[in-house]
Amino acid sequence: MNERAQPSPQAQASDPRASAWVSANAGSGKTTVLVRRVIRLLLDGVPPGRILCLTYTKAAAAHMANKVLERLSAWVRLDDDALDRAISEIEPGTPDAARRAAARRLFAAALETPGGLKVQTIHAFCDRVLHMFPVEADAPAGFEVLDEMGESDLLEAARLDVLLRAGREPGSALGRALAYCVETAGDDTIEKVIAEAVREREHLHAFDYDAARAAMLSALGLDVDETHAKISGAILSGGTLPDSEWQATALSLQAFSGNAAKTGAALSQAISAPDGERLGAYLGVFFTAKGEPKADTSFGAKGDLAKIAAVRDWLFAERDRLVPLLQKLRAATECDRSCALLTLAAAVFKRYETLKRQRGVLDFSDLVIRTVELLERESSAWVHYKLDGGIEHILVDEAQDTSPEQWRIIAKLAEEFFAGKGASERNRTIFAVGDEKQSIFSFQGADPQRFAQMRDQFARKIGATGATLEQPRLRLSYRSTTIVLGAVDKVFEEKDARKGLSAHDAQGPQHEAVRQNAPGMVEIWKPVKAKNEGGEDEGWDKPFDTAREASAPVQLAQQIAKAVRHWTNGGLSIGDRKNGETPRAVTPGDIIILVQSRGALFDAILRILKKESIPVAGADRLRLTENIAVMDLLALGDALLLSEDDLSLACVLKSPLFHFTDEDLFALCHARSDTLRQSLAASSEPRFAEAARVLSRWQELAAHLRPFDFYSRVLGRDGGRKKMIARLGAEAADALDEFLAAALSYESYETPSLRGFLSFLRRADAEIKRDLEAEGNAVRVMTVHGVKGLEAPVVVLADTTTLPHASKDPRVVPVARADAPDGALPALIWAARKEDSSTKLNDARGEVRELRLEEYRRLLYVALTRAADALVVCGYLNKKQKGPDEGSWYDLVDSALAKDTARITEHEVGYSAEKILRWRTPAFETVSASETAPSPITPELPDWLRAGWAHTGGERKRLRPSRTTRGARAKEAPESKGGRVRGILLHRLLQSLPELPASEREAAAIRYLKQAAPELVEASQAALAAEALRVIAEPACSKLFGPGSRAEPELIALIEDVEISARLDRIVIEGDEVTFADFKSDAVVPASAAAIPSHYVTQLAAYRAALLKTCPGKRIRALLIFTAGPRVFEILEESLESAWRERKTQGNPAFA
């Protein structure tokens, strides 16, 4: 698209001469804007090393860098006219010869710049800065960065050290703090609150007990002398009735019946209670179990109390006196509890810091914090001089997820851009793009309000120089159809729905669709309820942690599976964005199913999809030690370390490593008198004896190999990886890779041993994130946090009926101090039950809860905008729910769309027992989703697209030459799996290597083969690389790999009602001549053209026919290249014509 034809905000955002702060809706092409801005900066002569692009994730950084380099590398090969058009797509104006020459040099300049393009995460940038200035930053020289597993392990070690020390020294401050916590909460709760508190590093870095306690007292509204003991004394002794008269008062009440008697009994109990229990018993006279003041009638019947008016008046007055005292008592308790917690947390943090120093490591938080301290230090002029001289333009992606500390780094880096000589000497810019509506990572420190605050801060600085900070808003969505975007806008029109979405969209978000004429669908299913679960229990062999078949999550999972099956069997068609919105069938890879969290529904969906044989990519995150493949490897380690561990050995034998059955284990174990290992070794059964030999060999290896080397041998040379993936599926591959990575991580921190590694892995309890973007044609089931940055034609929002559970709210709550100076940290308070908490703490907890609900609504926005073509909203009700929670995702969507009677309609579908609702905008129909009529209902199509379908009298026939060739070859001599893999690798090398300088190709080929085919021995890898390089160096192939040639281009042509669809291996167009080639990796090379298999010639004939259609008037040359020689055959036109005629006349199905 030409820049002049783009909306002005796009051009404004990519203008390299002005700083810009871009607010971008979901799907509006943020990455494209960033890429264009970087390229325009390079075109303006900015050296690549002076541009700093900060992204949120490594994947985003790699994606952006690849996009820039892809565009620049393509420019090198374009002719002048094509290059002019390409440059005009990036910037306005007509390029001249100098501009073209500069554009062609950019790719080399980007590659040759030391360190390459600076497109990296903020943590990677900080890592580089700290390695440049370790002394100034007080960082260990040559430090390494702890991964998540290493950090978790060190924190756990620090926690255990502190708790053991506290237990050994009960009289110390640490010991007293632990004792207080143990009296207050259970072990699990203490562990979790310490972990929460340790994350609040700014409170612990220079922890001072007295200062922390003073801050807590202030935040909770207590004076310094208002201790728990003093307030307790005031409660028991400060009333108008001396305690010597309590007994007489109790007896006067007990003279009556009902509530008066109960009140008297409660007062008597308080009188006789031991000292430690007396306070609670006395408060129980005046307050309910929930801590609320009792009503007047709770003390006794009105008539009874009238007879003892003095007692009645005392009860009412005492209750009123105790209300504020109880609040103070709760606050004092909170202060004492929180001081004890922070004492422990500060000790854990200090020990953690010591362990890091001893190992010479930093964690990810250290990278940011130390960089902030380095840049803000008064003595950092030298650091600023070195950095400031190297950065002229800063670009920030996903700015809404940037934490306050990260903004401090960016602000410091850009400080000289708009001050003094830095503002006048040369053009320097700041660019940020983000969307407050998509800020969903508060648990990582992101603050959506900071996006607007930093915009205003930079606007003031830039304005002071006489320039302007451009603030374009990107509303145009390239992703979603008008119907999907219309539904999103409709949902967030409601005031309750958009609260917290954005600080500046008072009327809610507004989206505009590029895909104006594309069909779309929005469905709302009725919430699923559990079936009657009466009857017999499920079988004893049913896994205890699997939801019952009648449960609501399983019922919903089954309905989703039915819908997916229906959609992928032709029941749903969508517009193909790459082919002019031509309708196409939905495939499993087009579908993403979203949940709030991984739980019963998440597990049920995965299980039911697999049960129904629907391709599914598996879980997006795996807890490593809970993955079955890793559990088998852990069991193997346990069994090798302790031969008497029969349970672990039985698990190993039943694993894919040995494939024993229950019957096999019974035969080994029944009536035995020794261990399972001994029974295995003594068995005469060949399979059992072989297993014993393998275990003995592994035990010897484990005794002297490092854990990584040992498990690599088990999984690699001994075939364990292949066995596990074959039985457990591709999902196991990620877990096995992470398991080996954990072994390497462990070995970098500790003295390696198998026992130590197993302990390390179990302590760390790591969670791994799987990349489902590249999972091929399979349904993806993910959390909304995990799907950020992804999209899919069809999105099912499945877990929608509940609000975030209060049990997930933080236990350590920040409470602001009224008298605190600006920038002061709030007090950290350990929150107990809401009914036992002070008013100030509950107010603060309410603010935290509201912030969480605001993020919950932003998560809904992210979820809804992942859908490109079709959106389904569904859910289930638990046993306690009569309907969806008020304010839940389902409630917000249903209340906005269902009441829109002009656009909502009911439909009966085969995948739902109840009617479903469909919403549409007035001008557009939905895509087809009818059980009885799978043909798509399309909107009004443009004339050119209508003309493209007009010629078909029936179903279009399709011909894929490569598939029919494989079929013919398979009948003659079936190709081995190894042969297919070899062919794929060779084709990949021949596609990629020509793009590199000749001197770098061999090394690049070996690197690729080691990564893509680690199962091949080095000799085989070297032979493959050599074969590919010989083909590229073959003189007869020089044009095919020269300037202007292309690899793997798509070829689609329509010939006599037959659609030919193919991908050519290589093509080059020179003037009136087109030369294309097809590579064959056959082991046997034909001796002459006459010996070439006929189906190969037929394949090239189909390619030639398609090229004659798409390149009219040009001569077509066809080359068949056998890589094993290499041997190059040019197939004569007469042979190709003859083969094409023969194919059409001999009953080929494509022409029948």
N, C-alpha and C positions, 0 to 999 in steps of 0.2 A: 504494500500500500504506500502510495506517495505521501510524503510528509505534509504536502499542501492539502491532501485530501483527508488528513486526520483531523480529529477534533483539536481545537486550539490548546486545550490543556495538555495533550500529549506532546505537542511541539514545545510548549512552554516548559514542560518538565524536563525535556531532554536538551534544552538550550545550554551549552557548556559555559556561556559567558555570564550567567546569572546564578546566584544561589537560589535554591528552591526547596520548599517544604511541601511535599505532595501527600494529600489525603486520597487514598485509593480504595474503591470498593473491591469486594471479592471478585476475582476473575477479570480485572480491568487491565491486566498486562503489566504488572509492576516490574517483572524481570525484563520484559522487552524495553521498557523505559530506561532501566538501569543500563542495559547493554548498549542502547543507542547513545546514551549520555557518555559512557566510557569511550565509545568509538568516535564520537564527535570531539571529545577532548583530545584523543590521539590525532585525529585529523587536523586539529588546530595546532599541533606541534608540541603538545604536552608530553614529556618523556613518560613512558609507562611506569617507571619507578617512582614518579611523583604523584601517582594516583593511588589512594587508599580506599578500597571497597570493603566495608564491614558487613558481614551477613550473620544470620542467626545460627545456622547449622553448617557443618562441613559439607553436607550434600548440596546445600544451596550455593556455597562458595564454589564447589567444583562445577555445578551446573552453569553458574553464571560465567565462570572463566572459560568453560568449554564453548558456550554460546558466542562469546567475544572472539575466541580463536577460530571457531568454525567460520564465522563471517569473514574474518580477516584472511584466513587461508583460502577461502573461495575467491576473494578479490584478486589473488595472485594470478589465477588462471583465466580470468575473464578477459575478453577482448574489450576494446575501448567503449563500444556502444553499450555492451552489457554492464561494464563497470560504471559508466555514467548513470545508468538506470539504478544500479545498486546504491551508489552514493546519494542519488536523489531521494531514495527511500529513507535515508538516514538524516539528511539535512537539506534545507531549501537551497535553490540556486542551481546553476548549470556548471558542472565541474570543468576545469580547463586541464591542459596537459600536465601542468605542475601538480594539480590536485590529484590527478590519476596516478602520477608517479609516486606521490607521497602515500597514497592509499595502498599501492602495491608493496611499499616498503614496511608497512605497519606490522605485518605478520612476523617478519624477521626481527623487527625491533622488539616486539613483545617477547619473542622467544629468547633473544640474546640479552635482554635486561637481566642483570644479576638478581636471582630470586624470582624472576618472572613477574607477571602481573600480581599486584598485591590485592588479591581477592581472598579474604580470609575471615574467620570468625574473630570476634573481639578477644577471645581467649588465646587464639593463635598469635594475634598481634601482640598481646601482653607478654606471651612466652618469648617472642622475638626481642621485645624491648628489654625484658629482664635479663636475657642472656647477653644483650649488648652492654648492659650496665649493672652487673651483679653486685659490684662493690657499693655503688651509689644506692642500690635498692635493698642492700643488706640481705641479698639472696645467696644461697649456697652456689659456689662456682660450679658450672657444669651440672646444675640440678636437673632432675628428671621430674616429669609431671605424673602424679598419681592418677591412675584410672579409677573408675568408680569402685571397682572391686578392692583395689589397694587401699583406697580411702576408707571404705567400710571396714576393712580388716584392722587398720590402724586405730580407728575410732573404737572398735570393739575391744581391742587390746588395752587402749587407754582407759576405757570404762571399767574393765575388769581389774586393772591395776589399782584404780582409785577406790573401788568398792572393797577390795581385799585390804587395802591400807586402812580404810575407815573401820573395817571390822576388827583389825588388829589393834586399833587405837581408839577405843570407845570413849575415852575422856577428851579427845581432841575435838576441835571445831568440826572437823570432817566426820568424826565418829558420831558426835551429837546430831549433826545434820542428817546423817543416814538413819539414825535411830528415830528421829522425828518423822522422816519420810516413810519408814517402815510402819510406824503406828498409824499413818494417814492413809496409805494405799498399798495395793498388792505389788508383787515383783514386776509383773508385766506392765502395769501403769507407770511405775517408777522408771523402768527402762525406757518407755516411750517419751515421758516428759523430759528426761535427761537428754534424749536425742533431739527433741524439739528445742530445748534451751540451748544446746550446743550450737545449733544452727544460727542463733542470734549472736554472732561473733562480736559485733560492735559493743555489746554489753559485757562481754567476758574478756576482751582483749586486755584491759587494765582494770580488772574487777576489784572494787573496794567495798567491803561488806557494809561499813557505816554509811557510805554515800548511797549505796543501793537501797539500804533500809530507809534512809531519809526520803529517797525518791518514792518509794512505795507508800510510806505514810502520807506523803503529800498527795499522791494520786488517789489514795483511798479516803482522803478527808479526815485523817487522824492527826492529832498533835503528837509531838515527840514523846510525851510522857504517858500517852494513852496506850498502855500495854494490855496484853490479854489478862494478866493477873489483876490489874487495877480495875478494868471494866467488869471482870467477873465479880470482884468484891463489891462494886457499885450495884450490880444486879441483885446480889444476895443480901446486902446489908444497907442499901441506900433507900429502901422504901419507907413509907410512913408507918408501916406495921412492924414492930420489933419481932424478930424471929421467935422470941419467947412466947408470943401470942399466936403463933401459927397453929399450934395443936388445938387450941380452943376454937379457932376459926374453922379448922377442918372438921371438928366434931359438930359444930353448928350446921355445917353443910350436909354432913352425913345423916343428920336427923331427918332429912327429906329423901325422896326417891328420885330416880331419873338423873338428869344431868347435874343437879346440885350434889347428889350423892357421889357421882363420878368425880366432880371437881374436888370434893372433900377428900376422897380416896387418893387422888393425885397429889394433893397438898400433903397428906400424911406420908405418902411414899417419898416425897422430897425431904420431909423432916428426918426420916429414918435412913435415907440413902447415904452410902459412904461419901467421904469428901470428894473423891474423884468423879462421882456420879451425881452429886447433889445439884450442880448447876444445870445439867441437862434435865433432871427431873423437875426442878423448879420452873424452868422455861416451858416444860410440857404442860404445866397448869394453864398457861396463858396463850400458848400457840399450838396450831395444828401440826400434824406430822409433816406437812409441807412448809412449815415455818411461817405460816400466815397468822395474824392475830385472830383469836377466836371471836365469834359473834357474841353479842350479849346473851342470847338464848342458850349458847353452848355452856354457860356457867350454871344454868338452872332455869326452871320455869319462872315466868314473870311473877306469878302469884307467890311462889315459894320465896323468891328473893326479896319480895316486898316485906316479908315477915322478918327478914334479917337485913334491914336497909343498910346498916353500917358495913356489914360484910360485903353486900352488893356494891356499895360505893367504893370500897377498898379494891375489890376485884377489878372493877372497870378502870379505876385510876391507876392501879398497878400495871395493868395491861398497857395502858397508854404510855406510862413511864418507861416500860421495858422496850417499846417499839424502837426508839432511836438507839437505845443501849444494845439491842440485839444486832442492829446494823453495825454499830461500832465493834461489837464482839466478832462478828463475821469478818469485818475488815481486818481486825487484829490477827485473827486466825489465818487469813489469807496472807498477811504480811509475814508471819512466822513461817508458814509453809513455803512461801516463795523464797524467803531468805535461805531456808535449808536447801531448797532445790538449786538455787543459783550458786550456793557454796559448793555443792557437788559438781554442778555443770562447769563451774570455773576451774575446778581441779581437773576434771576430765579434759577440758580444752587445753589447759596448761600442759598436761601430760602428753596429749596429742601433738602439740607443738614441739615438745621435746623429742618425741619419737620421729617426727619429720626431720628435725635438724640432724639427729643421729644418722638418718638414712640419706640425707642430702636430697630431699624431695619437697615439692610443693603440690598443693591440690589446686583445683580449678578456682576456688574462691581466693586463694592466695594470689593467683596471677592477677586478678582484677584489683584486689585491695592493695597489693604492693605497688602496682603500677600507678594507682591513684596517689598513693603516698609519695612515690618517686616524683611524679609530675607536679604535685602541689607543694613540695618542699621548697623552702626559700632558697636553698643552695643548689637548686636543680637547673641553673641557667645553662650549664654545659650540656645537660641532657636535652633541654629545649632547643639549644642551638643545633645540635646534631640532628634531632628529629625534624625541627622546623625547616631546616634546609633541604629535607628530603620529601616533604609532603606539601603539595599545593592544592589538592582537591580531595575532599573527604566525601564519600558516599555511604549512606547507612540504609541497609535494607531491613524490612520488618521492624521499623523503628518503634512500633508500639510495644514490642516485647523487650526493649532495652531497659535494663535496670537503672536505678538512680546512680549507682557507683559507676556503671559503664558510661552513662551520660557525662559524669564528671571527667572521665578520660577524654571523651570526644570534645567536650568544651575546652579542656586544657590544650588539646592538640590544635584546635582552631582559634585559640585565644589571640595569636598574632596575625591571623588572617585579616582582621578588621580593626587593627590598632597600629598606630605609628607607621613606620616604613612598610610593614607587612601589608597594610591596606592600600598603599599607593604605588609600590614598586611594580607589582605584577598582579594579574587577575588570579585570585584564589577564591575558591567557592566551597560552600557546604551544601550538601544535598541529602535529604532524608525522605524516605517514602514509607508509609505505613498506614494502618487502619485501626483506629481505636476500637472499632466494633469487633476486631479479631484479637484483642489482647486477652489471652486465656492462660498465661503462664505466671500467675501471681506467685505460685509456690517457688518460682525461680527468681523472684524479686521484681518482676515486671510490674509497672505502674502505669495504667493507661492515661492517667491525668498528666503524667510527666511529658508525654508526647506534645500536648498543647503548651505546657509550661516552657519546654525547651524551644518550641517554635517562637513563642513570644520573646524569649530571651535573645535568640539569634536575630529576630526581626529588629529589636531595639539596637543591638550592636551594629548590624548592617545599615540600619537607618541613620545611625550617627555618622557614617562615612558618606552619606548622600546617595547610597544605592538602595535597592529594594529587595527584600526577600520575596520571591515569587511564591504564591500559595495556590497552585492549581489543584482542582479536585477531579479525580478520574471516576466518573460515574458510568462510563460505557463498559459493559461486560462483554467479553469475547467468549465466555464459557457457556452461560445458561440461556435457555430459551425465554421468550417473553412470558410464557405462562409460569415458569418456575420463578422468575424474578418478580412477576406480578404478585405471586403468593407471598414471597418474602416481604415485599413492600407492604402488603395488606396486613401481615402478622404484626409488623413493627409500626404500623400506624397507631396501634393501641398504646396509650400512655404507659400502662402497666408493663407492657412487653418491652418498650424501648428504654426503660429506666436503667441507667448505667451503661447504655450502649455507646453513647457518644456525648461529649460535653457540649457539642455545638449543633447537632442535628435535632433541633427542637421539634420538628415535624416528623422525625423518623427518617430512615435512609431512603434514598431515591436512586433507582437503577434504570439504566437504559440498555437495551439489548442490541447487539450487532446482529444476532440471529433472529431478525424480525419475522421471517416467514417459516421458521422451523416449528414443527409440531412439538408439543410438550404435554406433560401430564402431572397432576398432583392428586394423590389419593389419600384419604383418611379412612382407616379401618377402625371398627369398634374395638374397644379394649377387650382383651381375652380374659375370661375368668376360668378358674380351675374347675375341672369336672368334679362330680361327686366322687370322693376317694374312698367310698365304702367298699366292702368286700374283702377278699383275702389279701394278705400282704404279698408283695412281690417276692420272688424267689430268693433263697439264702445266698445264691451266687451272684446276685445283683450288686454292683459296686455300691458301697455305703454312701459315697459322696456324690452319687448321680441323682439328679432330680427325678421324682416319680413321673411316670408317663402321663398321669392325669393332672400334674401340676400346671399352673398357668404358664410358666416359662417354656415348658416343653410343648404345650399346646400352641403357643405363639410361634415357636421355632418350626413346628410342623406346618403351620399355615404359611410361614415365609418360604419354607422349602417347596411347598406346592406352587406358590406364586413364581418362584425362580424357575422351577421346571416348566411352568406354563409360558413364562416370558421367553425362555431360551428355546422352546419348541415352536416358535413362530407366533406366539400370542402377543408379542409386543415388538413393534418396530420403531426405530428412532432415525433422526436425520443424521446422515454422515457428513460431518463438518469438512472432511477432506475432499468430499466429492459433491459439493454444491447442495448439501442437505438431501441428497438422494436417500430415500428410505432404505434402511438395512435392518437385518435381524439383530436382536440382542444376543450377546454371548455371555458366558459366565464372567469373563474378565471385565465386562462393562458394569458389574454390579458391586457396590460397596454396602455393607450392612453395618450401621453404627450403633454403639451402645454407650451409656455413660461410664460404665466401669466393667471390669471383668468379673463376672459372677455367674450365677446360675443360668441366666439367659444366654450369656456369652458362650458358656460351655455347651448348653443345649443346642444352640444354633450350629456350632461346629460339628457336634456329634450327629445331629439329624442330617445336615448336608452331606456328611461323609456316608452316613447310612443309606441315603438316597442316591449315592454315586454321582453327586453333583460336585464338580471340581471346586475345591476350596483351598485357599492358600494357608490356612492354619492361623494360629494366634499371632497378633502383631507384636506382642511382647511375651517373653518366656522367663519364668523364674528358673534359673539354671539348675538348681539342685532339685527342682520338681519335675524336670523333663525326664521322660522315661529312659532315653538313651544315656543321659548323664547319670541317672540313678544306677543303671547297669554298670557303667564304668566305675562309679564309686563303690558299688558292691564288689566288683572285681578287685579293686585295691584292698578292700577290707578282707576279702577271702585270701588274698596272697599274703597279707600281713599276719593273719591268724588262721592257721589251717583248721582250727577247731570251730571256726565260725560257719556252722552248717547253713544257717539262714542265708547269709550273703552268698555262699557258694551255690545254693539252690537257685537264687535269683540270677546268678551269672549263667548257670546251665540252662535256664529257661529263656534267657535273653537271645537276641539274634546271633550272638557270638557262637552259640552251640546248638540252639534250636531243640533242646530237650522238651519232651511233653510231660504232662502230669504222670502218665503211665511209666515213662522212663524213670522219673524220680521215685515213684512208688517201688519199682523193681529194685532200685538201688538202696532205698531206705528201709523197706519192709524187713523186719526181723533182724536188723543189723545190730552188732554189738560194739561197733567202733564208729568213727566219724564218717561223714559223707565223703570226705576227701580220700580216706582210706578205702572205703567201699568202692569208690570209683577206680582207684589204682589196682585193686584186687580183682576187678571184674574181667572176665574173659570175653565179654562182648566187644567186638572190634571198635565200635563207635565210642564206647565208654573208655576203652583203653587209650584211644587217640585223644580224647578230651583230657585224660589224666596227663598224657605226655605234653600236650600244649600248655596245661596249667603249670607243670613243673618247669618247662622252658621259660614261661612268662615270670615265674617266681624268681628264677635265676637272673633274668634281665632286670626285674624290678629292684633287685638287691644292689646293682651297681650302676644302673642308668638313672639319669635325672628323670623326674616325672614327665616332662615334655617329651624326651626321647623315648621313654618307655611307652607312653600312650600313643605316640606317633607310630611306633613299630606295630602296636596292636591294631591300630586303625588303618595304617597304610599297608605295609608289607604283608601283614597277616590277614588283610581283607576285612577287618572289622567295620570300617566305614561303609563299604559297599553292602555288607550284610545288614547293617542297621538301617541304611536308607532304603534298601529293598523292602524291608519289613515295616518300617515305621513311617516311611514317606519322606518327601523332600524337606519337611519341617525339621527333621532330625539333623540335617546338614548344618543348619545355622547353630544349633546347640552344640554339635561336635566341634565346629570351628571355634566357638566361644570357649568351650572347655579347654582346648589346646592353648588358646590365647591366655586363659586364666593360669595355665601351668607356666607359661613364659612370664606372666606378670608376677607370679609367686616367686619364681627363681630369681627375679631381679631384686627382690626385697629380702629374701631369707636364704639360709643355707638349705639347698634342695634335699628333700627326702620325701618318699611316698607318703609316709604318715603325716608329715607336716603339711603337704599339699592337700590331703583330704581334709585335714582340720581347717586349713585356710579357706578352702572352698565352702565348707559348711558354715563357717563363721561369717564369711562375707555375704552369703545369701544373695548373690547378684541377680539382677534382672537384665535381660538382653532385649534389645530392640531389633526386630526383623524388618528388612526393607521389602515391603509388600508392593512397592511401585513396580518392581520388576518381576512379579510372580507369574507373568504370562496369563493364560486364559483360565483364570480361576476366580471364584467369588472371594472377596476380601472382607473379613470381619474385624472391625477395629473400634477403638475408642475414639471419641471426638478429638481428644488431645492428639492422638496418634495420626489422625487423618489431615491435620493442618498442613496445607501446602499441596494436598492431592485433590483429585476430582474424579468423577465417574459419570457416565451417561445416566445411570440409574442408582439412586441412593435410597436405602431403606433405613429410616430412623426408627429403631425398634424399641429402645428403652426410654420411654418418654413420660410415664405417668407419675413419677415420684420426684419430689424436691430433694436436694442434697440432704442426706441424713445428718442430724445434729451430732451424732456420735463421731462424725468425721471432722467436726469443727476443731480448731486448735485448742489444746489444753493450756498452752502458755499464751496469755492474752496481753497485748500492749495496752496500757491504761495511761492516758495523757495526764500531765500535771498542769493544774491551772496556773501555777506560779512559775512555770518553767520558762527560761529564755528561749528565743527563737533558735531552732536547730537542735534543742536538747532532746535526748532520747526519751521515749516514754518509759514508764516502769513496766517491768515484766511480772505478771501475776499468774500464779498457778491456779487455774479455775477448777473448782469442784462442781458438784451438782448445782444446777441453776437455783433450786429452792434453798440451798444452803449458802448462797453467795450474797455479797453485799449489793446494794443498789448500784453503786458506781461500777463495780465489776460487771454486773449484768448489763448496764448501759453500754459499757465498752464491748462486751461480748455481742450485744445486739448490733453494734456498728460493724464488727467483724463479720457477723452473719449476713448483714445487708450487703457488704462488699462481696461476699461469696455468692449471694443470689444475683448480684449484678453480673458477676463473671459467668454464672450459670446461664443467664440470658444471652451473654455474648457467645457462649458455647453453642447455643441454639442457632445464632446467626451463622456461625462457622459451619454447623452441620447442614443447615438448609442450603447454603450457597455452595456446597460441594457438588450438588446435583446439576448436571448439564441439561438433561432432557426430561427425566422422570423422577418424581419425588414421592415417596410413600411414608406416611406417618402412622405408626401403630404402637401398641404397647400391651401390657397386661396388668391386671389388678391382683395385689396380694390379698391374703385372707382378711386383713384389717381394713381394706379399702372398699368403700361403696362406689367410688368413682375416682377419676384422676385427681391428684392433689391440686388444690387451687394455686394457680401460678406455675404449674408444671409445664413442660414443653408441650405435652398433648393439649392441656387446657388452653394455652396461649394460641396454638395453631387452630384448634377446633373452634374456639370462641370467635376467632377472627374470620375464618373461612366459612364455617357452617352457617353462620347467621347471614351470610351474603347470599340470600335466596336467588338473586338474579344470575348467579354464576355457579351455584352448587347443585349437583344432581345426584340421585341415588342410582346405583347399578347393582345388578346381581352378577356375580362372577363365580367361577368354579372353585377358586382357591379360598373362598370365605363362606362360612355357613350363614353369615348375616350380610345384608346389603352394605356396600361400601359407598363412600362419598367421593365424588370427583369434582374438582374445582377448575374453572377455566376462565380466561378473560373473554369478553364478549366477541372479540374479532377472531379468535383462534379456536380450532377444534383440538381435541386431545389426540395423542397417538393411540393406536389400536391396543386395547387390552381386554377384548371380549373373549370369553371362553368359546363361543360358537362362531365368531367371525374374526379370525386372526389377521385378515388383511388390514393394513394400516389405513386409518382415516387421516388423510393429509390435508394441510391447509392449502389455500390458493397458491399455486406454484408459479414462479416466473416463467415467461414464455420460452426462454431457452431451455429450461429444464423440462417443460412439457414436450417440447419438440424432441428432446432426447429419448423420450419413451414412446413417442407416437408411432414409430415404425414397427413395434413388436406386436405381432398378432397373437402371441401366446407367451409361454415362458421362455425367456432368453436362454440359449444354450451357451455353455461356457467351456472353453478349452484351455487347459493349463499344460503346455507342452512338456515341462519338466516332470510333472506327475505321471503323464502317460508314458514318458520315456523310462522313468523308474519302474513302472509296472511291467513294461516289456523286458527290461533288463532283469527284473526279478524272476520272470518266468524262465529266462535262459539260464541264469546263474545267480541265485539269491545272494545279495550283498550282505556281508557280515556287519555286525554292529561296529566293530573296529574299523572296517573300511569306510563306513558312513562318517564316523567321527574324524577319521583321517582326511576325508574329503572336505568336511566342514572347516577343519583347521587350515588346510591349504587355501581354500577360498578366502578365508578371513585374512590370511597373510598376504595373498595377492591383491586384496582390496586395500589394505592399509599401508603396506611397506612402501609402495611407490611414492607416498606423500612425504617420506622422510629423505634426508640426504643419503646418498649411497653409502657413505662411511658409517652411518648409524643403523643401517637396516639389519645386519646380522645380530647385533646385540639386542635390538628391539624384538626381533623374531624369537630369540631364545627366552627373553623375559616374558613375552606373551605366552609361549608354550608352557613355561614353568607354572604360570598362573592358571591357564585355561586347561592344561592337560597334565596335572602333576603325577597322574598314574603312569605316564610314559617314562621309560628310562631315558637317561641323558642322551644315549646314542640315537634313540628314535627321534627325540626332539631335535637333535643336531641334523639328522638326515632330512626331516621335514623342512627345517629352515633352509637347508642347502638346496632342496628341490625347488622351493618357492623362489629363491634368489636366482637360480639358473634360468627359470622362466622369465623373470624380469630382465635379466641380462641378455636374453636371446635376441640377436639382431632383428629377426623377423617380427619381433614383438615391440620394437622400439616405439612405433607410433601409438600402440595401445596403451603404453605407460608414459607417454610424453605429455607435453602441455596441451590442455584442452580435452584430454581424455577423461572419461568418467567411469566410476566403478559402481556396479549394482544398481543401475537405473531401473525404475519401474516402467513397464511397457504394457499399455492397454489399447486394444484396437478392436473395432467391430467390423467383421467381414461376413457378409451374407447371413445375417442373423446369428452369427457366432461371435461371442466375446472372447478374444484371446487375451489372457492375463499372464504376464511373465516378468521375470527379473533377469536382465542380461548381466553376464559376468563382467564384461568390459565393452566400451564403445568409444569411438572417436569420430567426429564429423569434421571433414576438411573440404571446404568448397562444395562441390556437387557429389562428393563421395562419402558414404557412411560405411565404416568398418566396425564389425562387432565380432566378439569372440566368446566361445564357451569353453570353459576349462573342464577336463576330464582327468580324474586322479586314478584311473584304472592302473593296475599293476602291469598288465600286458598292453604294449603299444602296437597298434596295427602296423604291418610292414609297408603297406601302401594305402592309397586312398580307396582302392577297390575292396580292401579288407575291413574298412570301417563299418561297424554294425549299422544296419539300415535305420534303426530307430533313432540313432544319433543324427543321421542326415534329415530324417523327418522332423526332429525337434528344431534343427536349424532352419528348415523350410518354413515352419510355422513362425519362427522369429522374423524371417525375411519377409513373409507375407504381411505381418503386422507393421514392420518398418516401412514397407512400400506404401502402406495406408497412411502412416503418420508422417513420412518424409517423402511426399510425392515429388517426382522429377529427379530424384537422386539415385545414383548407382549404389547398390547394396553389396558389400563384400562380406562373406561369412567365413570365419576362421574357426577351426576345431583344434584345440591345443591339448595334447596329452602331456601332463606335467612330468611324467616319469622319464621322458627323454632329456630335455623336452623335444617334442615333435609337433610341428605346426603344419596343418593341412588347410589349404584354401579349397572350399567346396565350390565347384563350378555352378554358375547360374542354371545351366541346363539340368544338372542333377537335382538342384533344389526345386525347380519348376516341376520336374517329373515326380519327385517325392510328394509335393503338395497336391498335385492332381490325383495321385494314387490314394492319398489319405482321404480325399473328399469323395472318391468314387467307390471305395471298398468297404462301405458300411460302417465307417467310424461313428460311434455314438454321438459325437458332437455335431455331426452333419446329418444324422438320420432324420 
